[in-house]
């Protein structure tokens, strides 16, 4: 029996993250590509790993803002402004 090597605690692979967030893996990839999400790490094979809590909360915020029919560029600006204020 071959055991899967689990990612470090609190980090999820893209498919696991997408399922938990209720979106498609392509949505996670796209959000990462345009800078709305960040990967926390990568496996030696190059699979992206996402911080469970941070990514899940960000996806929820993005989806809530999208419901107001704002474009993703505006959402990115809102998230950047929020991050700057938090620092």
Backbone bond lengths (Angstrom), bond angles and torsions (degrees), N, CA, C in turn:
res aa  C-N    CA-C-N  psi(-1)  N-CA   C-N-CA  omega(-1)  CA-C   N-CA-C  phi
1 X - - - 1.441 - - 1.527 109.36 -
2 X 1.328 116.09 130.00 1.457 121.73 -179.97 1.523 108.33 -97.36
3 X 1.319 115.60 128.08 1.464 120.15 178.62 1.517 109.35 -96.42
4 X 1.313 115.84 137.02 1.452 120.43 174.80 1.523 108.73 -73.24
5 X 1.311 115.53 138.41 1.450 119.21 174.17 1.527 108.17 -81.31
6 X 1.305 116.97 122.24 1.460 122.10 -177.44 1.517 110.66 -80.94
7 X 1.327 116.94 145.76 1.464 119.09 175.65 1.520 109.84 -68.13
8 X 1.332 117.39 163.32 1.460 120.27 177.75 1.522 111.32 -54.54
9 X 1.328 115.72 152.49 1.462 122.54 -178.17 1.522 111.34 -51.95
10 X 1.324 115.73 132.79 1.459 120.77 177.22 1.510 114.70 85.35
11 X 1.337 117.79 -5.64 1.457 121.07 179.05 1.522 109.02 -109.37
12 X 1.315 115.56 138.03 1.460 120.90 -178.52 1.518 110.59 -124.49
13 X 1.332 115.01 147.31 1.465 120.43 173.07 1.520 108.05 -71.89
14 X 1.305 115.95 163.78 1.457 121.39 -173.02 1.533 113.03 -57.88
15 X 1.318 117.66 -41.94 1.462 120.76 -179.84 1.511 112.41 -65.67
16 X 1.328 115.60 -40.50 1.464 120.72 178.19 1.526 110.78 -65.85
17 X 1.340 114.99 -41.15 1.462 119.90 -179.91 1.516 110.44 -65.36
18 X 1.326 116.60 -43.51 1.460 120.93 -179.35 1.524 111.12 -62.02
19 X 1.316 115.95 -44.37 1.464 120.31 -179.44 1.527 110.38 -61.91
20 X 1.306 116.96 -44.99 1.460 121.55 179.92 1.535 111.21 -63.75
21 X 1.334 116.40 -38.12 1.465 121.05 -178.21 1.530 112.78 -82.34
22 X 1.320 117.05 -12.33 1.460 120.33 179.46 1.519 113.80 77.80
23 X 1.330 115.93 28.91 1.462 121.10 178.12 1.531 108.72 -128.94
24 X 1.314 116.24 172.12 1.460 120.66 176.90 1.523 110.60 -80.57
25 X 1.345 117.22 152.20 1.471 118.94 175.06 1.533 112.13 -56.52
26 X 1.328 117.35 -33.59 1.470 119.92 178.52 1.528 111.29 -63.44
27 X 1.325 117.47 -30.43 1.473 121.36 177.07 1.524 109.43 -66.49
28 X 1.322 116.58 -45.20 1.471 120.75 177.92 1.524 109.87 -60.90
29 X 1.336 116.83 -45.35 1.475 120.82 178.91 1.532 110.85 -60.13
30 X 1.318 116.34 -45.23 1.467 120.63 -178.48 1.523 110.78 -65.08
31 X 1.311 117.47 -46.91 1.461 120.31 178.11 1.531 110.94 -58.60
32 X 1.322 116.77 -37.19 1.464 120.32 177.63 1.526 110.26 -67.58
33 X 1.319 115.69 -43.65 1.469 120.95 -178.30 1.523 111.78 -60.20
34 X 1.333 117.25 -40.29 1.468 119.54 -177.20 1.530 112.91 -91.50
35 X 1.324 116.69 4.07 1.460 120.36 172.48 1.513 116.63 91.02
36 X 1.329 118.15 11.43 1.461 119.52 177.59 1.518 111.84 -80.90
37 X 1.323 116.81 -28.01 1.466 122.36 177.95 1.516 109.53 -124.95
38 X 1.315 114.86 156.32 1.463 120.69 176.80 1.521 109.15 -124.75
39 X 1.323 115.41 144.23 1.456 118.85 173.65 1.519 108.15 -80.06
40 X 1.326 115.72 146.72 1.468 120.26 178.94 1.517 110.81 -89.20
41 X 1.338 115.97 -29.57 1.461 121.29 -177.78 1.520 108.01 -167.94
42 X 1.308 115.45 -178.46 1.462 120.97 175.28 1.523 107.98 -142.19
43 X 1.323 115.45 150.66 1.460 120.12 176.63 1.523 108.42 -76.58
44 X 1.333 117.92 165.01 1.461 119.65 175.84 1.536 112.51 -56.66
45 X 1.335 116.70 -26.93 1.457 121.22 178.27 1.519 113.75 -83.58
46 X 1.327 117.62 -1.50 1.451 121.47 176.61 1.524 115.23 94.67
47 X 1.328 118.17 4.00 1.462 119.74 177.52 1.526 109.40 -72.23
48 X 1.318 114.88 134.84 1.465 119.87 179.70 1.517 110.18 -74.81
49 X 1.319 115.25 141.37 1.464 121.75 175.85 1.520 108.30 -120.10
50 X 1.318 114.84 138.22 1.456 121.33 -177.41 1.514 110.09 -118.28
51 X 1.329 115.81 140.29 1.453 121.44 174.61 1.527 107.78 -66.84
52 X 1.310 116.40 122.93 1.468 121.77 -173.59 1.516 112.56 -56.22
53 X 1.304 117.94 -55.85 1.462 121.91 -173.85 1.531 112.02 -68.44
54 X 1.330 116.87 -48.86 1.465 121.19 -177.77 1.524 111.18 -62.33
55 X 1.313 116.59 -48.90 1.461 120.30 -176.75 1.517 111.68 -67.29
56 X 1.322 116.61 -41.96 1.453 120.03 179.75 1.529 111.06 -61.41
57 X 1.315 117.19 -43.69 1.465 119.62 179.97 1.522 110.94 -67.23
58 X 1.335 117.65 -38.69 1.469 120.45 179.09 1.524 111.72 -66.62
59 X 1.322 117.45 -41.01 1.468 120.26 178.34 1.526 109.50 -62.95
60 X 1.299 117.13 -41.36 1.477 120.20 178.45 1.522 111.53 -62.58
61 X 1.323 116.58 -42.56 1.467 120.60 178.03 1.529 109.85 -63.39
62 X 1.324 116.83 -45.68 1.465 121.24 -179.95 1.525 110.35 -59.12
63 X 1.317 116.47 -46.96 1.462 120.43 -178.84 1.529 111.19 -64.32
64 X 1.319 117.68 -38.96 1.470 120.64 177.36 1.531 111.33 -63.93
65 X 1.326 116.94 -42.01 1.460 120.23 178.47 1.528 110.22 -68.34
66 X 1.332 117.40 -39.40 1.471 120.67 178.05 1.524 111.57 -58.27
67 X 1.308 116.91 -33.55 1.475 120.69 179.65 1.527 111.67 -62.65
68 X 1.321 116.34 -17.57 1.459 121.06 176.84 1.530 110.73 -91.11
69 X 1.326 116.52 10.67 1.464 124.13 176.40 1.522 113.60 62.67
70 X 1.326 116.12 32.59 1.458 119.79 175.44 1.525 108.91 -89.63
71 X 1.331 117.64 142.46 1.463 120.00 178.43 1.530 111.15 -69.98
72 X 1.324 115.12 157.49 1.466 120.35 -176.80 1.526 112.13 -61.66
73 X 1.325 118.45 -31.75 1.472 120.12 177.50 1.526 110.80 -63.30
74 X 1.306 116.92 -39.08 1.468 121.16 177.30 1.524 110.14 -67.37
75 X 1.317 116.16 -40.20 1.468 120.73 178.22 1.533 109.58 -61.87
76 X 1.336 117.02 -42.66 1.472 120.11 178.54 1.523 109.91 -60.34
77 X 1.324 117.27 -42.77 1.471 120.65 179.61 1.530 110.74 -63.40
78 X 1.321 117.11 -42.46 1.470 120.99 178.02 1.530 110.31 -60.17
79 X 1.328 116.80 -45.45 1.468 120.62 -179.11 1.523 111.23 -66.64
80 X 1.346 117.60 -38.91 1.465 120.54 177.86 1.523 110.88 -64.79
81 X 1.328 116.34 -43.94 1.469 120.09 178.74 1.529 110.76 -61.53
82 X 1.312 115.87 -42.44 1.473 120.93 178.76 1.530 110.52 -62.44
83 X 1.336 116.89 -42.44 1.467 121.02 179.33 1.514 111.01 -63.20
84 X 1.350 116.79 -42.70 1.463 120.52 179.44 1.528 111.51 -62.56
85 X 1.314 116.40 -41.46 1.474 120.62 179.27 1.523 111.36 -65.81
86 X 1.338 116.35 -34.12 1.464 120.56 -179.78 1.522 111.73 -70.27
87 X 1.329 116.69 -27.12 1.465 119.73 179.19 1.492 109.36 -78.93
